[in-house]
Amino acid sequence: MDFSRFDKRNYPTHSVQDGYGAWAATYEDIVLDAMDLRLLARIQSVAWDHQREAADLACGTGRIGVWLTQRGVPAIDGVDLTAEMLEGARAKGIYRNLVLSDLRATPLQPASYDLVTVSLADEHLPDLHPLYNEAARITHPHGYFVLVGYHPFFLMSGIPTHYNSASGEPIAIQCYVHLFSDHLRAALAAGWSLLEMHEGLIDDEWLAQKPKWRQYEHQPISFAMVWRKPHP
């Protein structure tokens, strides 16, 4: 579903490439670890330090890559659609390779990775099937796909992915609403099995950093899913 039917703020809306290109310089100052990293920390089904090769799709400035490196993943390849975001990732010096590409059709080799990650990107895709198909293509049998997303409930409450431009104007990035049933259908069609799921709420930890969000307390803001590819 296109987000426009739920939009309550009516910010000017930019494409993913233009939006994140402009946001890249301040992205890590805005996105809270409570949005995604604390959900990754709750995952029990993935032994991170046993994953020898990982593909970080929509790697952005490299926040997820840093987290994976700190947990013992030795080789990580990053893919992102935006050159400016990739520059931030490159500066961290943790990626084996960085590729400018759409995450739905990467040049990465098939059946090559123990682990594929995507964080805070699926809401920008009109259709989830290409994402789950591509993750399945590049993951070897028994590999994992970990997806962290912006919660559909929060999107449907009318708040898009957005940032403030250099002039202070709020800018939205094109979003789509995907229900969890949409994820399930796309994943099952691509051959994935669900192992684990978590949801993150706007709680005291969140409000300590963004006290103006008090009106959203106890609402779900993000989620994490762990999928596994069975042996053929």
C-alpha positions as a Python dict, from the first residue, in 0.01 Angstrom:
ca = {
    (1, 'M'): (0, 0, 0),
    (2, 'D'): (125, 345, -84),
    (3, 'F'): (185, 548, 230),
    (4, 'S'): (7, 855, 90),
    (5, 'R'): (-334, 725, 200),
    (6, 'F'): (-215, 737, 563),
    (7, 'D'): (-2, 1052, 548),
    (8, 'K'): (-88, 1305, 819),
    (9, 'R'): (210, 1537, 781),
    (10, 'N'): (220, 1602, 407),
    (11, 'Y'): (592, 1672, 397),
    (12, 'P'): (754, 1718, 55),
    (13, 'T'): (846, 1364, -56),
    (14, 'H'): (1172, 1270, -223),
    (15, 'S'): (1288, 951, -391),
    (16, 'V'): (1501, 704, -196),
    (17, 'Q'): (1815, 800, -385),
    (18, 'D'): (1766, 1177, -353),
    (19, 'G'): (1637, 1161, 2),
    (20, 'Y'): (1913, 949, 147),
    (21, 'G'): (2173, 1130, -58),
    (22, 'A'): (2079, 1454, 117),
    (23, 'W'): (2035, 1286, 457),
    (24, 'A'): (2364, 1095, 455),
    (25, 'A'): (2569, 1360, 635),
    (26, 'T'): (2339, 1369, 940),
    (27, 'Y'): (2180, 1023, 925),
    (28, 'E'): (2367, 874, 1220),
    (29, 'D'): (2283, 1177, 1434),
    (30, 'I'): (1911, 1111, 1388),
    (31, 'V'): (1850, 733, 1378),
    (32, 'L'): (1838, 587, 1728),
    (33, 'D'): (2000, 256, 1815),
    (34, 'A'): (1669, 174, 1983),
    (35, 'M'): (1514, 161, 1637),
    (36, 'D'): (1718, -132, 1510),
    (37, 'L'): (2033, -229, 1702),
    (38, 'R'): (1854, -318, 2023),
    (39, 'L'): (1625, -551, 1826),
    (40, 'L'): (1928, -722, 1674),
    (41, 'A'): (2061, -771, 2026),
    (42, 'R'): (1745, -964, 2121),
    (43, 'I'): (1792, -1224, 1850),
    (44, 'Q'): (1875, -1569, 1987),
    (45, 'S'): (1860, -1793, 1679),
    (46, 'V'): (2170, -1654, 1504),
    (47, 'A'): (2519, -1721, 1638),
    (48, 'W'): (2671, -1404, 1497),
    (49, 'D'): (3033, -1506, 1544),
    (50, 'H'): (2971, -1827, 1343),
    (51, 'Q'): (2865, -1629, 1033),
    (52, 'R'): (3179, -1612, 822),
    (53, 'E'): (3049, -1404, 532),
    (54, 'A'): (2763, -1154, 541),
    (55, 'A'): (2592, -927, 290),
    (56, 'D'): (2457, -604, 437),
    (57, 'L'): (2192, -487, 189),
    (58, 'A'): (2092, -119, 209),
    (59, 'C'): (2401, -83, 427),
    (60, 'G'): (2373, 296, 438),
    (61, 'T'): (2648, 456, 644),
    (62, 'G'): (2750, 122, 790),
    (63, 'R'): (2579, 115, 1129),
    (64, 'I'): (2474, -249, 1091),
    (65, 'G'): (2814, -344, 957),
    (66, 'V'): (2980, -200, 1266),
    (67, 'W'): (2741, -394, 1489),
    (68, 'L'): (2811, -720, 1303),
    (69, 'T'): (3187, -663, 1315),
    (70, 'Q'): (3172, -607, 1689),
    (71, 'R'): (3000, -943, 1722),
    (72, 'G'): (3261, -1135, 1532),
    (73, 'V'): (3147, -1144, 1168),
    (74, 'P'): (3481, -1128, 980),
    (75, 'A'): (3379, -1054, 620),
    (76, 'I'): (3097, -819, 522),
    (77, 'D'): (3000, -693, 178),
    (78, 'G'): (2778, -386, 167),
    (79, 'V'): (2527, -278, -96),
    (80, 'D'): (2345, 54, -115),
    (81, 'L'): (2159, 258, -374),
    (82, 'T'): (2309, 590, -266),
    (83, 'A'): (2670, 693, -325),
    (84, 'E'): (2667, 941, -38),
    (85, 'M'): (2560, 675, 211),
    (86, 'L'): (2828, 439, 81),
    (87, 'E'): (3091, 705, 147),
    (88, 'G'): (2996, 697, 513),
    (89, 'A'): (3023, 318, 513),
    (90, 'R'): (3358, 327, 336),
    (91, 'A'): (3499, 567, 594),
    (92, 'K'): (3441, 309, 868),
    (93, 'G'): (3689, 69, 708),
    (94, 'I'): (3498, -245, 803),
    (95, 'Y'): (3355, -370, 472),
    (96, 'R'): (3535, -615, 246),
    (97, 'N'): (3354, -473, -57),
    (98, 'L'): (3103, -194, -112),
    (99, 'V'): (2873, -193, -414),
    (100, 'L'): (2646, 78, -552),
    (101, 'S'): (2336, -120, -645),
    (102, 'D'): (1966, -172, -593),
    (103, 'L'): (1924, -430, -315),
    (104, 'R'): (1664, -615, -524),
    (105, 'A'): (1910, -702, -801),
    (106, 'T'): (2268, -702, -674),
    (107, 'P'): (2581, -822, -854),
    (108, 'L'): (2668, -1042, -554),
    (109, 'Q'): (2742, -1406, -626),
    (110, 'P'): (2468, -1666, -570),
    (111, 'A'): (2467, -1891, -263),
    (112, 'S'): (2768, -1707, -119),
    (113, 'Y'): (2664, -1578, 223),
    (114, 'D'): (2594, -1726, 564),
    (115, 'L'): (2399, -1415, 659),
    (116, 'V'): (2210, -1139, 478),
    (117, 'T'): (2084, -831, 662),
    (118, 'V'): (1850, -547, 569),
    (119, 'S'): (1768, -269, 812),
    (120, 'L'): (1514, 13, 774),
    (121, 'A'): (1478, -22, 399),
    (122, 'D'): (1184, -250, 317),
    (123, 'E'): (935, 37, 366),
    (124, 'H'): (1079, 201, 55),
    (125, 'L'): (996, -94, -172),
    (126, 'P'): (660, -112, -351),
    (127, 'D'): (680, -494, -353),
    (128, 'L'): (860, -722, -106),
    (129, 'H'): (897, -1024, -333),
    (130, 'P'): (1212, -903, -514),
    (131, 'L'): (1386, -839, -181),
    (132, 'Y'): (1313, -1184, -39),
    (133, 'N'): (1402, -1345, -372),
    (134, 'E'): (1736, -1167, -392),
    (135, 'A'): (1823, -1251, -33),
    (136, 'A'): (1743, -1616, -108),
    (137, 'R'): (1955, -1608, -424),
    (138, 'I'): (2273, -1492, -251),
    (139, 'T'): (2235, -1694, 72),
    (140, 'H'): (2367, -2047, 86),
    (141, 'P'): (2152, -2336, 216),
    (142, 'H'): (2090, -2303, 591),
    (143, 'G'): (2184, -1934, 572),
    (144, 'Y'): (2000, -1658, 757),
    (145, 'F'): (1815, -1347, 646),
    (146, 'V'): (1767, -1087, 920),
    (147, 'L'): (1532, -802, 838),
    (148, 'V'): (1471, -502, 1062),
    (149, 'G'): (1192, -271, 950),
    (150, 'Y'): (987, 36, 1030),
    (151, 'H'): (671, -100, 1191),
    (152, 'P'): (365, -89, 962),
    (153, 'F'): (148, 19, 1254),
    (154, 'F'): (355, 335, 1297),
    (155, 'L'): (353, 410, 926),
    (156, 'M'): (-24, 370, 924),
    (157, 'S'): (-45, 621, 1208),
    (158, 'G'): (72, 878, 953),
    (159, 'I'): (445, 929, 1015),
    (160, 'P'): (679, 860, 720),
    (161, 'T'): (1053, 810, 717),
    (162, 'H'): (1171, 1170, 724),
    (163, 'Y'): (1455, 1407, 810),
    (164, 'N'): (1520, 1781, 819),
    (165, 'S'): (1698, 1934, 522),
    (166, 'A'): (1989, 2175, 559),
    (167, 'S'): (1735, 2459, 560),
    (168, 'G'): (1537, 2292, 839),
    (169, 'E'): (1249, 2182, 616),
    (170, 'P'): (1114, 1834, 696),
    (171, 'I'): (1149, 1597, 399),
    (172, 'A'): (980, 1258, 366),
    (173, 'I'): (1125, 968, 169),
    (174, 'Q'): (890, 761, -47),
    (175, 'C'): (733, 489, 169),
    (176, 'Y'): (502, 192, 131),
    (177, 'V'): (312, 3, 401),
    (178, 'H'): (369, -373, 416),
    (179, 'L'): (166, -579, 659),
    (180, 'F'): (333, -874, 830),
    (181, 'S'): (120, -1100, 613),
    (182, 'D'): (286, -937, 310),
    (183, 'H'): (626, -1029, 451),
    (184, 'L'): (513, -1384, 518),
    (185, 'R'): (378, -1437, 168),
    (186, 'A'): (690, -1297, 3),
    (187, 'A'): (924, -1494, 228),
    (188, 'L'): (744, -1826, 190),
    (189, 'A'): (731, -1782, -188),
    (190, 'A'): (1111, -1738, -183),
    (191, 'G'): (1160, -2050, 30),
    (192, 'W'): (1232, -1894, 369),
    (193, 'S'): (1125, -2029, 709),
    (194, 'L'): (1058, -1790, 998),
    (195, 'L'): (1264, -1855, 1312),
    (196, 'E'): (1210, -1550, 1528),
    (197, 'M'): (1041, -1210, 1547),
    (198, 'H'): (1065, -911, 1779),
    (199, 'E'): (887, -576, 1798),
    (200, 'G'): (1028, -255, 1944),
    (201, 'L'): (808, -12, 2136),
    (202, 'I'): (849, 355, 2209),
    (203, 'D'): (942, 317, 2575),
    (204, 'D'): (1146, 489, 2844),
    (205, 'E'): (1474, 424, 2660),
    (206, 'W'): (1332, 584, 2347),
    (207, 'L'): (1173, 878, 2529),
    (208, 'A'): (1495, 955, 2714),
    (209, 'Q'): (1638, 1051, 2374),
    (210, 'K'): (1321, 1186, 2212),
    (211, 'P'): (1099, 1322, 2492),
    (212, 'K'): (872, 1501, 2243),
    (213, 'W'): (747, 1157, 2132),
    (214, 'R'): (562, 1104, 2461),
    (215, 'Q'): (229, 1095, 2274),
    (216, 'Y'): (346, 775, 2100),
    (217, 'E'): (451, 591, 2416),
    (218, 'H'): (388, 214, 2405),
    (219, 'Q'): (330, 214, 2028),
    (220, 'P'): (538, -25, 1812),
    (221, 'I'): (799, 160, 1606),
    (222, 'S'): (1010, -120, 1455),
    (223, 'F'): (1037, -497, 1416),
    (224, 'A'): (1293, -767, 1344),
    (225, 'M'): (1242, -1098, 1165),
    (226, 'V'): (1488, -1386, 1133),
    (227, 'W'): (1442, -1617, 836),
    (228, 'R'): (1637, -1929, 746),
    (229, 'K'): (1690, -2092, 412),
    (230, 'P'): (1634, -2469, 428),
    (231, 'H'): (1866, -2715, 259),
    (232, 'P'): (1728, -2810, -85),
}
